[in-house]
């Protein structure tokens, strides 16, 4: 029987992550990501990766990790979503790490697990789990090509690069500060998850795959999509809880705004959506952790649903906060930007719905 309830271990993990992010990433600090001279959040990431040991959550103990599963990683992603935390957990501890694990690499993974280095998978953030990977090729001089909108590239020490080789896709690692590598930050909708364009011009690299790089990249994108749904859940939960608390206190015409029936109906509908999103996200994380045959379907359902719920929750949060919700100082805009950017990441909802139709043999009109 599938148990979607949180275990005692998962609850303890949540408490630790939430406490740390509350102390280190309050909204007043996170909003500085949009300043002309943004704050440096590298210390927060080091706390997450090293002190809490979360960079190696998905890494086997034999390689220096915690040997946990996507259930535990989903809890971390929920809390990152609730805080809109500017840490490269998705790009480094999930996408880059899972790609290297699936490829059979044992050289870089221990360093990623220990938090000694930060990684990034060099594919556009919008890449879905079933997308074809192109852009970089291997020549006699090294790697050549350009990849746009790579999440976490600017803060990464190691780039994990899918490369078009003579016999098919290969997976290479490249130091981000190596000769022939240019990382150019790009203005992003969500500055708490910065993206960058990466260009290779004869860059030296190390091939790390065991001959099935395509499967390694697909596995990383699938795992990323599963866990992104949990981050979207965290965003939606924060928006719902914060809005409910606000409308209980905000008074207009002598009564709390939340006492008006129209407001009650909107929040009741949102509560149902967030509850359903929690079920979808938890089931996807659990199915992936168990290696269930239903994982692909669960992933498509979770991504197609949680993406839209997170955006809806953020929009309702801003609207029901009235004038204060529109201000730059209030953190609601952080969650709308994170929700919208997440909606476009790792495959848009319509693509996941199309994939779901294929998986369940639903005819397309």
Secondary structure by P-SEA (a helix, b strand, c coil): cccccccaaaaaaaaaaaaaaaacccccccccccccccccaaaaaaaacccccccccccccccccccccaaaaaaaaaaaaaacccccccccccaaaaaaaaaccccaaaaaaaccbbbbcccccccccccccccbbbccccccccccccccccccccccccccccccbbbbbbccccccbbbbbcccccccbbbbbbbbcbbbbbbcccccaaaaaaaaaaaaaaaaaaaaaaaaaaaaaaaaaaaaccccccccccccaaaaaaaaaaaaaaaaaaaaaaaaaaaaaacccaaaaaaaaaaacaaaaaaaaaaaaaaaacccccccccaaaaaaaaaaaaaaccccaaaaaaaaaaaaccccc
